[in-house]
Amino acid sequence: MDEQHKRLCAEVANRRTFAIISHPDAGKTTLTEKLLLYGGALHLAGSVRAKGGGRHTASDWMEIEKQRGISVSSSVLQFDYAGRRMNLLDTPGHNDFSEDTYRTLSAADTAIMLIDCVKGVEPQTIKLFQVCRMRGIPIVTFVNKMDRDGKEPFELLDEIERVLGIPCSPANWPIGAGAGFDGVYDRLASALLRFDGGSRSERVAMHAVDWDDPDLREAAGAKALAKAREELELLATAGNAWDRERFLAGELTPVFFGSAMTNCGLHPLLEHFVELAPPPRARPTSAGTLAPDDAAFSGFVFKIQANMDPQHRDRIAFVRICSGHFVRGMNVKHVRTGTPLSLSRSVQFMAQERTVVDEAYSGDIVGLWDPGVLRIGDSLCEGAPVEFEGIPRFSPEHFVRVRLDDPMKRKQLKKGLDQLSEEGAVQLFFDRRRLERDPILGAVGVLQFEVIEHRLRNEYGVRVRFDRLPYRFARWLEGPDLDQDKLELPGRQSCVTDVEGRPLVLFETEWLMRRAEEENRSVRFISAVQPGRSSRSAA
Ligand code: G4P
């Protein structure tokens, strides 16, 4: 092995690329902040929060996110922790952005699943968990807010196993609960760890103590200590044994208990997480499995975002590097178009700050300045062209007709909608006979329309109104005997085309959709397609 390849292997082995998945309010913002704090990327937790109730981390940049206190766009943060290079992908917590989240998770190697100990497994947790499962992403569970009186630890484990169908193996166990939550027993390290309290906005390590430590006894209470010991004995005999292979296969989740807010339990979570989380894995491609330490650079675009910085008016394509070494200025092949591409303008992000990236390795995410040639799912390669597993576009469930206030702005509207649809922020459909000039927008969640309206106004200077359409289902159509006129049912069922000219039909009800399928058996009704490639059935 030459020196260069040795370095590549060492860099790849050092990478941890992960996402945090949770239901809104479970504590993702708080945990993200603490990760940055403990990793030394932030000096004081809380410093990135807006005063006066607005909540946002360093990873939020869009104005609408600040206004609504939600994270709309997925961003990427890089920091070092315990000598490891961590890439944290921020996934939007809101239900309406599941498509964006899905795309982001395609770039992650591990996920931290946050559960609020008071609320247990919540609807958005279930959805996100299922995406991770589909993608075979290993999951580390963090039961948060243990400083509050929540459900019993055994009850929570049972709920995770029952609702999500994944066996749990507690990596640590809480000592005390609510106000008396004073430490954890680290089952992986066989150590009882006490938390001294201290400032919530500073790094606080925990230290090992004996079961008869007087301070612990006083803080947690003798009863809580006895209960924890009993529970640990029970776990030793009846709990799921830790099995790293099963965890990596997504068949077992280690569970940590703690409080992102008070810091109790945080340090052991992070220390173990960097070791448990796998380095970048081999990925399936059109030309077989590709190892992350393969010398030739390759990667895929999982996200595109225009106008991230209003002062720059630019468009950034986020690329997950899957093999090799990225060097700014390198020439690669853009596989979809077969054309060469020079990767000269590359950036990384930390809040509003962007830094030029000169070098990056498999597992890292780089933002590429894109003049408009890249699409979500596109592969970039240095060696033989390979395509990575595609990122499907889901069939939308909400539809509106765009109405333009000022007809003189039609050009700007077209530009805005073209760019937003390329970003994947919304799907764009047209009347197939072009009788109706105004396009139709389709979204997986209704909040997406609000974002589009806001961004059209702020970034493109176009005011629009949306007329709700009654459709709830969409299917792309494929087949030799396709007669679109036969599928028209005014006001209830309508044939349109997507931006790539593919036909699809919108239905008002599921019943109409089923009927159309039955009456047109030679036509394939498809619920998810790969952008830029021929359509295929949803997995
Ligand atoms: P999210 O990004 O998942 O939506 O959650 P976020 O971190 O914003 O946390 C939601 C609320 O839960 C916040 O309270 C936050 O302080 C609180 N929280 C997070 N972690 C913990 C924890 O470990 N223990 C307790 N007790 N609370 C926690 P808030 O009142 O909505 O906002 P704030 O005024 O505290 O910022």
Residues whose N, C-alpha, C, O or C-beta is under 5 A from the ligand:
A	BS01	G4P	H23 P24 D25 A26 G27 K28 T29 T30 L31 R55 N144 K145 M146 D147 R148 G258 S259 A260 M261 T262
